[in-house]
Amino acid sequence: MLINMTLSEFIDETASNSPAPGGGSASALAGALGASLSSMVAELSMGKEMDEGTKNKAKGTIRICKDLIRELKEGVDKDTQAFNRVMDAFKMPKATEDEKNKRSEAIQEAMKEAAELPYETALLCIDVMNVALDMLKAGNKNAASDAAVSGFMGYAALNGAVYNIKINLNSIKDTEYANEMRAQAQGLIKEGDLLLEKIKSAAKETIG
Ligand SMILES: Nc1nc(=O)c2c([nH]1)NC[C@@H]1CN(c3ccc(C(=O)N[C@@H](CCC(=O)O)C(=O)O)cc3)C=[N+]21
């Protein structure tokens, strides 16, 4: 499993000429790191010297991040599995008309899954950006830069996931499905852009 590799192994495996992992898994990993940083800032905001409001917010953030981290970690391997299914479908025989039809059907099916998986990642990354913004505004000020990095990782992961959705949609023949999902994906980009501006101004305010 990719998620059980060392950091060094994962980076080298990504760099190699083997087709997987690709940008989809890298996006999920970036999102997981983003969530883990917000979790850390929340943990650092639970001290005795913190006021009750801050501690309550931090407690909620820790809970949310725990789920985000688990799901995004799962996404690292799930994305590669989904993309591998696309590659396997392309390798199916295409000598006869029947084989061609079966292969085309398998490619279309696999493409939809390979688009839906990063869509799940993208949704989770919106949440990463939200917790990062919360921690920048209300968390321990000494760790404000960690909250900012969390937000930027969430943004990179969100946009990365969305471009993986879109590249797969470009190969999907079901135009109704593709158009609907493209609109959803575009909505997430817009949401991410708004959150990024808020994260940048909160970081500027707190850190300089
Ligand atoms: N959910 C999802 N996750 C992705 O990571 C994802 C995706 N969708 N959609 C498309 C892009 C593109 N990408 C590639 C990675 C490696 C090769 C690669 O190494 N290709 C070899 C072929 C390898 C072979 O055939 O075994 C080549 O072109 O020579 C190609 C493309 C991952 N993507």
Ligand as a Chemical Component Dictionary entry (heavy atoms), coordinates in Angstrom:
data_LIG
# 
_chem_comp.id                   LIG 
_chem_comp.type                 NON-POLYMER 
_chem_comp.pdbx_formal_charge   1 
_chem_comp.three_letter_code    LIG 
# 
loop_
_chem_comp_atom.comp_id 
_chem_comp_atom.atom_id 
_chem_comp_atom.alt_atom_id 
_chem_comp_atom.type_symbol 
_chem_comp_atom.charge 
_chem_comp_atom.model_Cartn_x 
_chem_comp_atom.model_Cartn_y 
_chem_comp_atom.model_Cartn_z 
_chem_comp_atom.pdbx_ordinal 
LIG N1  N1  N 0 -8.119 9.660  -10.570 1  
LIG C1  C1  C 0 -7.054 9.921  -11.319 2  
LIG N2  N2  N 0 -5.821 9.893  -10.774 3  
LIG C2  C2  C 0 -4.710 10.120 -11.536 4  
LIG O1  O1  O 0 -3.587 10.104 -10.999 5  
LIG C3  C3  C 0 -4.884 10.387 -12.925 6  
LIG C4  C4  C 0 -6.185 10.440 -13.428 7  
LIG N3  N3  N 0 -7.230 10.203 -12.608 8  
LIG N4  N4  N 0 -6.416 10.738 -14.723 9  
LIG C5  C5  C 0 -5.355 10.960 -15.661 10 
LIG C6  C6  C 0 -4.080 11.388 -14.998 11 
LIG C7  C7  C 0 -2.877 11.105 -15.861 12 
LIG N5  N5  N 0 -2.038 10.186 -15.095 13 
LIG C8  C8  C 0 -1.029 9.421  -15.679 14 
LIG C9  C9  C 0 -0.030 8.826  -14.946 15 
LIG C10 C10 C 0 0.942  8.021  -15.559 16 
LIG C11 C11 C 0 0.935  7.791  -16.917 17 
LIG C12 C12 C 0 1.940  6.899  -17.552 18 
LIG O2  O2  O 0 2.965  6.576  -16.978 19 
LIG N6  N6  N 0 1.666  6.401  -18.745 20 
LIG C13 C13 C 0 2.562  5.530  -19.506 21 
LIG C14 C14 C 0 1.862  4.206  -19.835 22 
LIG C15 C15 C 0 2.015  3.208  -18.764 23 
LIG C16 C16 C 0 1.332  1.883  -19.090 24 
LIG O3  O3  O 0 0.661  1.767  -20.114 25 
LIG O4  O4  O 0 1.492  0.969  -18.277 26 
LIG C17 C17 C 0 2.936  6.206  -20.816 27 
LIG O5  O5  O 0 2.171  7.072  -21.265 28 
LIG O6  O6  O 0 3.985  5.836  -21.345 29 
LIG C18 C18 C 0 -0.056 8.386  -17.661 30 
LIG C19 C19 C 0 -1.007 9.193  -17.057 31 
LIG C20 C20 C 0 -2.673 9.921  -13.902 32 
LIG N7  N7  N 1 -3.822 10.593 -13.794 33 
# 
loop_
_chem_comp_bond.comp_id 
_chem_comp_bond.atom_id_1 
_chem_comp_bond.atom_id_2 
_chem_comp_bond.value_order 
_chem_comp_bond.pdbx_ordinal 
LIG N1  C1  SING 1  
LIG C1  N2  DOUB 2  
LIG C1  N3  SING 3  
LIG N2  C2  SING 4  
LIG C2  O1  DOUB 5  
LIG C2  C3  SING 6  
LIG C3  C4  DOUB 7  
LIG C3  N7  SING 8  
LIG C4  N3  SING 9  
LIG C4  N4  SING 10 
LIG N4  C5  SING 11 
LIG C5  C6  SING 12 
LIG C6  C7  SING 13 
LIG C6  N7  SING 14 
LIG C7  N5  SING 15 
LIG N5  C8  SING 16 
LIG N5  C20 SING 17 
LIG C8  C9  SING 18 
LIG C8  C19 DOUB 19 
LIG C9  C10 DOUB 20 
LIG C10 C11 SING 21 
LIG C11 C12 SING 22 
LIG C11 C18 DOUB 23 
LIG C12 O2  DOUB 24 
LIG C12 N6  SING 25 
LIG N6  C13 SING 26 
LIG C13 C14 SING 27 
LIG C13 C17 SING 28 
LIG C14 C15 SING 29 
LIG C15 C16 SING 30 
LIG C16 O3  DOUB 31 
LIG C16 O4  SING 32 
LIG C17 O5  DOUB 33 
LIG C17 O6  SING 34 
LIG C18 C19 SING 35 
LIG C20 N7  DOUB 36 
# 
